[in-house]
């Protein structure tokens, strides 16, 4: 009888473990290579699952950072920007996590709520805006100067336009690129503008059409956005969107594109040029080490080309224009030494005028009131006063097809 009871208990435990496979997963590299404390556990909250290139980029970084430090970790996927985020954070605390990271902008109010309720846990949030004003010691924001990566992607796109112009496929005046944005938020506007400025850095006659899906992840809408731009005579596409919907359409139509967050080199070998992405592993390692050692985590952390937080991925030499790799290295060097500024105000206008002053809404208090002068020394100081972008201007040369 005792053997039968033990067998039944074992089966119950196996079933319970199997049931955890939907929303929550755990990981451990089986060692302690980074000297992690034995009782330290990290929790990660993701908006979508691995089908979203945005979330997959975070998942890969979390795995890399935790394995490097020997940290046990728990992940929760498909957590919407709602009270479900708070619930997920509370569950992670119950599971013993003393470090919790969430990856989506709309998770912020719920992460803040959890941080206030669980002061012994460190809460880190990507893309948020309120850590520097909230006054909650265990709540932290992080982002990156991805505008530098976008600019480099734009340079690669501009090189491709020049190659196609030289081949007689269209004229310099017809050099129009298209951009699929998620929402018309500062994060997306900053990214699309820096991409366009990179295009114009090497192809000054270029213009750009943009359309928005009003969703962070929707393969159908992203594909429809690509169709819309291609039908509007855009010669090359880029995007701030998280599925393979647009890249697949570009591959099918033979339209070159610059991707974001993940490589599409294998899936779209005839049209993919390069991708820019934020490498979150350096931040995750930094913040987890600080949490383990009881050290202060910065309220705002910024990833850069220099610290490895901003990077390009998988330049496709078979599609990119000749000389692209060398040009990217040249431009990267100029960005690193400060001789080139992405948002140099001499390189763009707004309603026909060069900007000499602009108040940005840096201290996001929910009132949408700009309070911080963002222009000095001839350029817009993006992500210097907080980590999340606040460049929200539509510059000349960009046409919003949805306006």
Buried (B, 14 or more C-beta within 10 A) or exposed (E): EEEEEEEEEEEEEEEEEEEEEEBBBEBBBEEBEBEBEEEBBBBBBBBBBEBBBBBBBBBBBBBBBBBBBBBBBBBBBBBBBEEBBBBBBBBBBEEEBBBBBBBBBBBBBBBBBBBEEBEEBBBBBBBBBBBBEBEBEBBBBBBBBBBBBBBBBBBBBBBBBBBBBEEEEBEEEBBBBBBBBBBBBBBBBBBBBBBBBBBBBBBEBBBBBBBBBEBBBBBEBBBBBBBBBBEEEBBBBBBBBBBBBBBBBBBBEEBBBBBBBBBBBEBBEEBBBBBBBBBBBBBBBBBBBBBBEEEEBBBBBBBBBEBEBBBBBBBBEEBBBEEBBEBBEEBBEEBEEEEBBBBBBEBBEEEEEEBEEBEBBBBBEEEEEBEBEBBEEEBBBBBBBBBBBBBBBBBEBBBBBEE
